[in-house]
Amino acid sequence: MNKITIGLPGADRAELDDLADATGRTPEDVVLEAVRAHLRAEREKVAEAAGRLAERHAPLLRRLGQ
C-alpha cells in the first residue's frame, strides 16, 4: 500500500478523531472512506462531461474515425 501524509489543523484533527471514535473506526479508515467517496464523485463528473462532449461532437468524431 502506498502512503501519503497530510497536515491537519488541530480543530480538523480533533473533529476527525471524534468522528472516528463515535463510529468505532480509526481516523485512517474515516479518511480513506472520504477519499474514495470523493474520487468516485469526481470520476462520475468527468464521465458525464466526456459523455456530453462526445454527444455534442459526434459527427466530427465519426468523421475522424473513418
C-alpha positions as CSV (number, residue, x, y, z in Angstrom):
1,M,0.0,0.0,0.0
2,N,1.3,3.5,-0.8
3,K,1.2,6.0,1.9
4,I,0.5,9.7,1.9
5,T,1.0,12.2,4.8
6,I,-1.1,15.3,5.2
7,G,-1.1,18.0,7.8
8,L,-4.4,18.8,9.5
9,P,-5.1,21.9,11.6
10,G,-5.8,21.0,15.2
11,A,-9.5,21.5,15.0
12,D,-9.8,19.3,12.0
13,R,-7.8,16.6,13.6
14,A,-9.9,16.7,16.8
15,E,-13.1,16.5,14.7
16,L,-11.6,13.6,12.7
17,D,-10.7,11.8,16.0
18,D,-14.1,12.4,17.5
19,L,-15.9,11.1,14.3
20,A,-13.7,8.0,14.3
21,D,-14.3,7.4,17.9
22,A,-18.1,7.9,17.6
23,T,-18.3,5.5,14.7
24,G,-15.9,2.8,16.0
25,R,-13.3,3.3,13.3
26,T,-9.8,4.6,13.1
27,P,-9.1,8.1,11.8
28,E,-7.3,6.4,8.9
29,D,-10.4,4.4,7.9
30,V,-12.5,7.6,8.0
31,V,-10.0,9.4,5.8
32,L,-9.7,6.5,3.4
33,E,-13.5,6.3,3.0
34,A,-13.8,10.1,2.4
35,V,-11.0,10.0,-0.2
36,R,-12.7,7.1,-2.0
37,A,-16.1,8.8,-2.0
38,H,-14.5,12.0,-3.4
39,L,-12.7,10.1,-6.1
40,R,-15.9,8.3,-7.1
41,A,-17.8,11.6,-7.3
42,E,-15.1,13.3,-9.4
43,R,-14.9,10.2,-11.7
44,E,-18.7,10.5,-12.3
45,K,-18.4,14.2,-13.1
46,V,-15.6,13.6,-15.6
47,A,-17.5,10.7,-17.2
48,E,-20.7,12.9,-17.5
49,A,-18.6,15.7,-19.1
50,A,-17.0,13.3,-21.5
51,G,-20.4,12.0,-22.5
52,R,-21.7,15.4,-23.2
53,L,-18.7,16.3,-25.3
54,A,-18.9,13.1,-27.2
55,E,-22.6,13.7,-27.9
56,R,-22.0,17.3,-28.9
57,H,-19.2,16.4,-31.3
58,A,-20.5,13.0,-32.5
59,P,-20.4,14.0,-36.2
60,L,-16.8,15.1,-36.0
61,L,-15.8,12.1,-34.1
62,R,-17.5,9.8,-36.6
63,R,-15.6,11.6,-39.5
64,L,-12.3,11.3,-37.6
65,G,-12.9,7.6,-37.1
66,Q,-13.3,6.9,-40.8
